[in-house]
Amino acid sequence: MAVIHRTTMSPTKLELLTSWLPTRPWYVPTGATPALDRAGGFRLDDPEGEVGIEFMVVTDASGDRPVTYHVPLTYRAAPLEQPDAHGDEALIGTSEHGVLGRRWIYDGAHDPVLHAQLLALLAGKAEPQAQSESGTPDKTVTRHGADAPFPAPSGPGTATDGAEGTDIVLPAGSGPLTLTVTRVLRPSAPAPDRPCVTAAWRLPDGTEHRAPFALLRTAP
């Protein structure tokens, strides 16, 4: 069980994301420095207790209209030893944690621990946890359409960013598994036609919305 520490981080996660987000192909340019605020999210536990896993939602209010992003993050006590083929882009930055010391913060789409736990969540074998409370399941996070078992990956995955999301391709015996991480969250997102995890977030006006955070496609 992950423990949420009431402490400081320097720089903060929002400060790190302010400089990192505009470098992503799915970022919507506003012509100004991002003005970020937390908008929701949840966590998953690492069974080994080594890696922090957070599915963070932030809203950028620097443009004419707010844009909300989903950024899965992993927190490590040392650099990721074997990032995927795009791993040089995966490090968001380092931060000094008031209790745990220096933490390496990664875009979780490139972290094999997050891949494994996201698949476990889709399979109903991992329980989503509240973003800011220790030992508190988040019952608002739901999975859909993944009742049939799917094959286990046979090797590490590779993440590729696109204009709206990130595809994580994992080899499997009967054909690859593709996890699609939604990056730009839209209030009017259509209902998915494949297994997915949905969760809620809030717009600056206080209204709450839901959308797929991650979707799974298996080979035919």
C-alpha positions as CSV (number, residue, x, y, z in Angstrom):
1,M,0.0,0.0,0.0
2,A,1.4,3.4,-1.0
3,V,1.7,5.9,1.8
4,I,0.8,9.5,1.0
5,H,3.3,11.8,2.8
6,R,2.1,15.3,3.8
7,T,5.4,17.0,2.9
8,T,7.0,19.2,0.3
9,M,8.5,18.6,-3.2
10,S,11.0,21.0,-4.7
11,P,10.4,21.6,-7.6
12,T,6.7,20.7,-7.4
13,K,5.1,18.3,-9.8
14,L,3.2,21.3,-11.4
15,E,6.4,23.2,-11.8
16,L,8.1,20.3,-13.6
17,L,5.0,19.8,-15.8
18,T,4.9,23.5,-16.7
19,S,8.2,23.1,-18.7
20,W,7.7,19.5,-19.8
21,L,4.1,19.6,-21.2
22,P,4.9,22.0,-24.1
23,T,7.5,19.6,-25.4
24,R,4.9,16.9,-26.0
25,P,3.2,16.3,-29.4
26,W,-0.2,16.1,-27.8
27,Y,0.1,19.5,-26.1
28,V,-2.3,22.2,-27.3
29,P,-0.2,25.4,-27.8
30,T,-1.6,28.6,-26.3
31,G,1.2,31.0,-27.0
32,A,1.8,31.4,-23.3
33,T,3.4,29.6,-20.4
34,P,1.1,26.9,-19.1
35,A,-1.0,27.9,-16.1
36,L,-1.6,24.5,-14.5
37,D,-3.9,23.4,-11.7
38,R,-4.8,19.9,-10.4
39,A,-8.0,18.6,-11.8
40,G,-8.2,15.0,-10.5
41,G,-6.6,11.6,-10.7
42,F,-5.9,8.4,-8.8
43,R,-3.1,6.0,-7.9
44,L,-2.1,2.4,-8.2
45,D,0.1,0.4,-5.9
46,D,3.4,-1.2,-7.0
47,P,3.3,-4.8,-5.6
48,E,7.0,-4.4,-4.8
49,G,6.5,-1.2,-3.0
50,E,9.3,0.5,-4.9
51,V,7.7,2.7,-7.5
52,G,5.0,5.4,-6.9
53,I,2.3,5.3,-9.6
54,E,-0.1,8.3,-10.1
55,F,-2.5,9.0,-12.9
56,M,-2.6,12.8,-12.6
57,V,-5.0,15.2,-14.3
58,V,-4.0,18.9,-14.8
59,T,-5.9,21.7,-16.5
60,D,-4.0,24.5,-18.4
61,A,-5.9,27.8,-18.2
62,S,-3.3,29.9,-20.2
63,G,-5.3,29.9,-23.4
64,D,-8.8,31.1,-24.5
65,R,-10.3,28.0,-23.1
66,P,-9.0,25.4,-20.6
67,V,-7.4,22.2,-21.8
68,T,-7.2,19.2,-19.5
69,Y,-4.4,16.7,-19.7
70,H,-4.0,13.2,-18.3
71,V,-0.3,12.6,-17.3
72,P,0.5,9.2,-15.7
73,L,3.6,9.6,-13.5
74,T,6.0,7.2,-11.8
75,Y,8.2,8.1,-8.9
76,R,11.5,6.3,-8.4
77,A,14.4,6.4,-5.9
78,A,16.9,5.9,-8.7
79,P,16.9,6.4,-12.5
80,L,15.0,3.9,-14.6
81,E,17.6,1.4,-15.7
82,Q,16.0,0.1,-18.9
83,P,13.6,2.7,-20.4
84,D,12.0,1.8,-23.7
85,A,13.2,3.0,-27.1
86,H,12.0,6.5,-26.4
87,G,13.2,6.5,-22.8
88,D,15.4,9.5,-23.2
89,E,12.2,11.5,-23.4
90,A,10.6,9.8,-20.5
91,L,12.3,11.7,-17.6
92,I,10.2,14.7,-16.6
93,G,12.7,15.7,-14.0
94,T,14.0,15.2,-10.5
95,S,12.5,16.6,-7.3
96,E,13.6,16.7,-3.6
97,H,10.9,15.0,-1.5
98,G,10.7,16.1,2.1
99,V,10.6,12.6,3.4
100,L,12.0,10.3,0.7
101,G,14.8,12.4,-0.7
102,R,15.5,12.8,-4.4
103,R,12.9,11.3,-6.7
104,W,13.2,10.6,-10.4
105,I,9.8,11.5,-12.0
106,Y,8.9,9.8,-15.2
107,D,6.2,9.9,-17.8
108,G,4.6,6.6,-16.7
109,A,3.8,5.6,-20.3
110,H,7.5,4.7,-20.6
111,D,7.7,2.8,-17.3
112,P,7.3,-1.0,-17.3
113,V,5.9,-1.0,-13.7
114,L,3.0,1.2,-14.7
115,H,2.4,-0.9,-17.8
116,A,2.0,-4.0,-15.7
117,Q,-0.3,-2.4,-13.1
118,L,-2.5,-0.7,-15.7
119,L,-3.0,-4.1,-17.3
120,A,-3.8,-5.5,-13.9
121,L,-6.3,-2.8,-13.4
122,L,-8.0,-3.6,-16.7
123,A,-8.1,-7.3,-15.7
124,G,-9.7,-6.5,-12.3
125,K,-6.5,-7.6,-10.4
126,A,-5.5,-4.2,-9.1
127,E,-7.6,-1.7,-7.1
128,P,-7.4,2.0,-7.8
129,Q,-6.4,4.1,-4.9
130,A,-7.4,7.7,-3.9
131,Q,-4.9,10.3,-5.1
132,S,-4.3,12.0,-1.8
133,E,-5.3,9.5,0.9
134,S,-3.3,6.4,2.1
135,G,-5.1,3.1,2.1
136,T,-8.3,4.5,0.5
137,P,-9.7,2.8,-2.6
138,D,-11.1,5.1,-5.2
139,K,-14.5,3.6,-6.1
140,T,-15.1,6.3,-8.8
141,V,-12.5,4.7,-11.1
142,T,-14.2,2.0,-13.2
143,R,-13.2,-0.5,-15.8
144,H,-15.3,-1.5,-18.8
145,G,-15.4,-4.4,-21.3
146,A,-12.5,-6.4,-20.0
147,D,-14.3,-9.4,-18.6
148,A,-12.7,-11.9,-21.0
149,P,-9.1,-12.7,-20.1
150,F,-6.3,-11.3,-22.3
151,P,-2.8,-12.7,-22.8
152,A,0.0,-11.6,-20.6
153,P,2.8,-9.6,-22.2
154,S,5.9,-11.6,-23.2
155,G,8.3,-8.7,-23.1
156,P,8.7,-5.0,-22.4
157,G,6.6,-2.4,-24.2
158,T,7.4,0.6,-26.3
159,A,5.4,3.9,-26.1
160,T,4.9,6.3,-29.0
161,D,3.2,9.7,-28.6
162,G,0.6,10.9,-31.0
163,A,-1.5,14.1,-31.4
164,E,-4.1,12.9,-28.8
165,G,-2.5,10.1,-26.9
166,T,0.2,7.6,-26.3
167,D,0.2,4.0,-27.7
168,I,2.1,1.4,-25.6
169,V,2.7,-1.7,-27.6
170,L,3.5,-4.8,-25.6
171,P,4.4,-8.2,-27.3
172,A,2.2,-11.1,-26.4
173,G,2.1,-14.7,-27.6
174,S,-1.1,-14.4,-29.8
175,G,-0.2,-10.9,-31.0
176,P,0.6,-7.5,-29.5
177,L,-1.4,-5.7,-26.8
178,T,-1.9,-2.0,-27.3
179,L,-2.6,0.2,-24.4
180,T,-3.7,3.7,-25.5
181,V,-3.3,6.4,-22.8
182,T,-5.6,9.3,-23.4
183,R,-3.7,12.6,-23.0
184,V,-6.2,15.3,-23.8
185,L,-9.4,14.8,-21.8
186,R,-12.6,16.1,-23.4
187,P,-16.0,16.4,-21.6
188,S,-17.8,15.1,-24.7
189,A,-15.6,12.0,-25.2
190,P,-17.5,9.3,-27.0
191,A,-18.2,5.9,-25.4
192,P,-15.3,3.5,-26.1
193,D,-15.7,0.4,-28.1
194,R,-13.0,-1.6,-26.4
195,P,-11.9,-2.4,-22.9
196,C,-11.0,0.8,-20.9
197,V,-10.6,2.5,-17.6
198,T,-12.6,5.6,-17.0
199,A,-12.3,8.2,-14.2
200,A,-13.5,11.7,-13.4
201,W,-11.9,15.1,-13.4
202,R,-13.1,18.7,-12.8
203,L,-13.1,21.7,-15.0
204,P,-12.2,25.2,-13.5
205,D,-15.9,26.0,-13.2
206,G,-16.3,23.0,-10.8
207,T,-18.2,20.8,-13.2
208,E,-17.2,17.1,-13.1
209,H,-16.8,15.0,-16.2
210,R,-15.7,11.4,-17.0
211,A,-13.7,10.0,-19.9
212,P,-11.5,7.0,-20.8
213,F,-8.0,7.4,-19.3
214,A,-6.7,4.2,-20.9
215,L,-8.0,1.7,-23.5
216,L,-6.8,-1.8,-24.5
217,R,-6.7,-3.3,-27.9
218,T,-5.7,-7.0,-28.4
219,A,-4.6,-8.6,-31.7
220,P,-7.5,-10.3,-33.6
